[in-house]
Amino acid sequence: MTRTHKHLILVWYKRFACTISYIILIVLINSVFVYAPYIVVRGSLVSSGDLVVGAVYILRDFVQREIKHYVILAMLLGCFFSYVLAEKQIAVASLSAFCIGEFIDWAIYTFTQKPLSQRLLWSSGISAPIDSAIFLYLTNMLNPEGLLVLTLGKFLGIFALWFSWRLRHKSQLRAA
């Protein structure tokens, strides 16, 4: 590979870093649902994936900023790779939940006139429990404990990434 090719790849990666990360994260999280051990919470099986899935929601909002409404294509690509690399039922459930969650997220993110930090919280906070219920139902794992853990796992990821974004944004404002 020539130096020019490496430079082009680096430029391309920098331009689409969130999108590439989003696609990879979809595949990783769906793989965790398939391959990582389950835990028992109050007598119900809960996936280890429930604890790590929250990161995808804030990342999705950054992808929307990066590629606008083409985020749907990135989601489809991530689900396609999940279908190939993970279990088909998980990939189909993930795609269904993502589509509904993405529509909710897109509507709130697009039509509210709130500042970005508020749109990030609102869109993710509303879509997370709804798509959690859909995902768990389609994977035959819907139970109150699983729904609670999955939703809380998403909320933890949402708030951690949101808080980190806010800290970085505040320091950028002070530096300007």
C-alpha positions in Angstrom: 0.0 0.0 0.0 1.4 3.3 -1.0 1.8 6.4 1.2 -1.0 8.1 -0.7 -3.4 5.2 -0.1 -2.6 5.2 3.6 -3.2 9.0 3.7 -6.6 8.6 1.9 -7.6 5.8 4.3 -6.7 8.0 7.3 -8.6 11.0 5.9 -11.6 8.8 5.2 -11.5 7.2 8.6 -11.3 10.6 10.4 -14.3 11.8 8.3 -16.4 8.8 9.2 -15.0 7.7 12.6 -18.3 7.7 14.4 -20.0 5.9 11.6 -17.3 3.2 11.4 -17.4 2.9 15.2 -21.2 2.6 15.2 -21.2 -0.3 12.7 -18.5 -2.1 14.6 -20.3 -1.6 17.9 -23.5 -3.0 16.5 -21.7 -6.2 15.5 -19.8 -6.4 18.8 -22.9 -5.9 20.9 -24.9 -8.4 18.9 -22.0 -10.9 19.3 -22.0 -10.3 23.1 -25.7 -11.3 23.1 -24.8 -14.5 21.4 -21.5 -15.5 22.9 -21.1 -14.0 26.3 -22.5 -15.8 29.3 -25.9 -15.0 30.8 -26.4 -14.0 34.4 -29.3 -14.7 36.7 -31.1 -11.8 38.1 -33.9 -12.7 40.6 -34.3 -16.1 38.9 -34.4 -14.7 35.3 -31.7 -15.1 32.7 -30.2 -11.7 31.6 -27.7 -11.3 28.8 -24.3 -9.9 29.6 -24.9 -7.7 26.5 -27.6 -5.9 28.5 -24.9 -4.2 30.5 -22.9 -2.8 27.5 -25.4 -1.8 25.0 -26.0 1.8 26.1 -23.0 3.2 24.2 -24.7 2.6 20.8 -27.4 5.2 21.6 -25.2 8.2 22.0 -22.9 7.1 19.2 -26.0 6.9 17.0 -26.6 10.6 17.6 -23.1 11.5 16.7 -23.4 9.4 13.5 -26.5 11.5 12.7 -24.4 14.6 13.0 -21.7 13.0 10.8 -23.8 11.5 8.0 -27.3 12.9 8.7 -30.2 10.6 7.8 -27.9 8.1 6.2 -27.5 6.7 9.7 -30.2 4.2 8.7 -27.7 2.8 6.1 -25.0 2.5 8.7 -27.5 0.7 11.0 -28.5 -1.7 8.2 -24.9 -2.4 7.4 -24.1 -3.2 11.1 -27.2 -5.5 11.3 -26.1 -7.2 8.0 -22.7 -7.9 9.5 -24.3 -9.1 12.7 -26.5 -11.5 10.6 -23.4 -12.9 9.0 -21.2 -13.0 12.1 -23.7 -13.5 15.0 -26.9 -15.5 15.4 -29.6 -14.8 12.9 -32.4 -14.4 15.5 -30.3 -11.8 17.4 -29.6 -9.9 14.2 -33.2 -9.8 13.1 -34.4 -8.8 16.6 -31.6 -6.2 16.7 -32.6 -4.8 13.3 -36.3 -4.6 14.3 -35.5 -2.9 17.6 -33.0 -0.6 16.0 -35.5 0.4 13.3 -38.2 1.3 15.8 -35.7 2.9 18.2 -34.0 4.8 15.3 -37.3 6.2 14.1 -38.1 7.4 17.6 -34.6 8.8 18.0 -34.6 10.4 14.5 -38.0 12.1 15.1 -37.0 13.6 18.5 -33.5 14.5 17.3 -34.8 16.1 14.1 -37.9 17.9 15.1 -37.1 19.3 18.6 -35.4 22.6 18.7 -33.6 21.8 21.9 -29.8 22.2 22.3 -27.8 19.2 21.1 -27.1 18.0 24.6 -30.8 17.8 25.4 -31.7 16.2 22.2 -29.1 13.5 22.9 -30.7 12.7 26.2 -34.3 12.9 25.1 -33.9 10.9 21.9 -31.9 8.1 23.6 -33.9 8.1 26.8 -37.2 7.6 25.1 -36.1 5.1 22.4 -34.0 2.9 24.7 -36.8 1.2 26.8 -39.0 0.8 23.8 -36.4 -0.9 21.6 -35.3 -2.9 24.6 -38.7 -4.4 25.0 -38.9 -5.2 21.3 -35.5 -6.8 21.2 -36.2 -9.0 24.3 -39.6 -10.0 22.9 -38.2 -11.1 19.6 -35.4 -13.1 21.2 -37.8 -14.8 23.6 -36.1 -13.2 26.6 -38.7 -10.7 27.6 -39.1 -10.6 31.4 -39.3 -7.8 33.9 -35.7 -8.3 35.2 -34.2 -8.5 31.7 -36.1 -5.4 30.6 -35.0 -3.5 33.7 -31.3 -4.5 33.3 -31.2 -3.9 29.6 -32.8 -0.5 29.9 -30.6 0.5 32.9 -27.5 -0.7 31.0 -28.5 1.5 28.1 -29.2 4.5 30.4 -25.8 4.1 32.1 -24.1 4.1 28.7 -26.3 7.0 27.6 -25.5 9.1 30.6 -21.8 8.2 30.7 -21.2 9.2 27.1 -23.5 12.3 27.5 -21.6 13.4 30.6 -18.2 12.9 28.9 -19.5 14.8 25.8 -20.7 17.7 28.0 -17.4 17.9 29.8 -15.5 18.0 26.6 -17.9 20.6 25.1 -17.6 22.8 28.2 -13.8 22.8 28.0 -14.0 23.6 24.3 -16.2 26.6 25.0 -13.9 27.8 27.7 -10.9 27.5 25.4 -12.6 29.5 22.6 
